[in-house]
Amino acid sequence: MKILVINAGSSSLKYQLFNMDNNTVIAKGLADRIGLETSSLTHNYGEELKTKYVLNTQFKDHTEAIQQVLAALVDKDHGVISDISDISAVGHRVLHGGDKFTASCIIDEACKETIKACIPLGPLHNPANLAGIKACEAVMPNAPQVAVFDTAFHQTMPAEAFMYGIPMEYYKKYAIRRYGFHGTSHRFVSGRAIEVLKANNMKHGKIIVCHLGNGSSLSAVVDGKCVDTSMGLTPLEGVLMGTRSGSLDPAVVECIANNEELDVTKTVNILNKKSGLLGVSGVSSDMRDVNTAADAGNENAKLALDMWAYGIRKYIGSYAAAMGGLDAVIFTAGIGENDGPGRAKVCKGLEFLGIEIDEEANRARGKEVCISKPGSKVPVWVIPTNEELAIAMDTLELTKGK
Ligand code: AMP
């Protein structure tokens, strides 16, 4: 059974085709610069997806992009399936489900209307996600489609965790509250963590998932349910990220805007795009570059790393307090899976919580492994995330027999 997973942005469309018989990706790619004069399709297939086919053309819209993706998938030279009807269903990553979606769902008219109604909460992503959905409906009318929301897993948070201390009327009028993001990753990784901890006879009731990538967020998960998460109304809140500042005094916005004679939108754009590791280090948003610069003695890069680790450590402490205990800490995503020194830096000083990192085990990269000492009261694991596989699995589950 083949499932196509789509992540549509405003001018791009990423895809992965899964063979659900063994949960492997058989082709993946990117349709880029949709709507511009020179669009392109990069299609990877073959052993370890190492063979590349590139098509430079123009995609007027998402529908034309999807048509070319499907053409590449069935092409006699670089295709991986013989007919489009081999694709049993399509799973779409959708950014914002507001408080309307607590789980993935089959896409019907009502679902599309609700995704549309959530556009004010996800003004950049939701319209693009809808464009991707409509494009697939147009070119593959017989394949059932499923929406998987970045926000859904966090819908179990209690009000005390998701409300902001602002006048209630703004929550009622504009639905301003914490929603949280990366929910598909937090669900996938916490679910796998619970399985792994159970198999090792370890406690698994209270866990913290640290999704540390270019965008980063933490979640506190009690008995498999999210009770708090660090991102908020938008992905800007929380820990220091590649280009995002994370949480700060909201008056900073006023101060920058007044001094730089910028409006609020432009100022928030600086907090989203020019801050974080990039803004502090002045080197790069990419952790590998910041590490290299810090190793070479760049003081701003060292400070960025210190701030990054300190902020995450504070969240771990606060979530342990919020849950009234801690059974495990899990690292995932690009930095969390690969940056051993970064993980060690985050955990340094958390020995009082019962966290002791094993230097040797912590050298591991990109694989599922326990990185704490055998005697560590709170085990620490690396569990690789796979949001696309989680979307494919939801899609399979919801469309089985349809
Ligand atoms: P993601 O957004 O999950 O794809 O993660 C991207 C981030 O992971 C970037 O900041 C990368 O620099 C970082 N990353 C990937 N590999 C490594 C590594 N070996 N060491 C440190 N950071 C890494």
Residues whose N, C-alpha, C, O or C-beta is under 5 A from the ligand:
A	BS01	AMP	L212 G213 N214 G215 S285 D286 M287 R288 A333 G334 I335 N338 D339
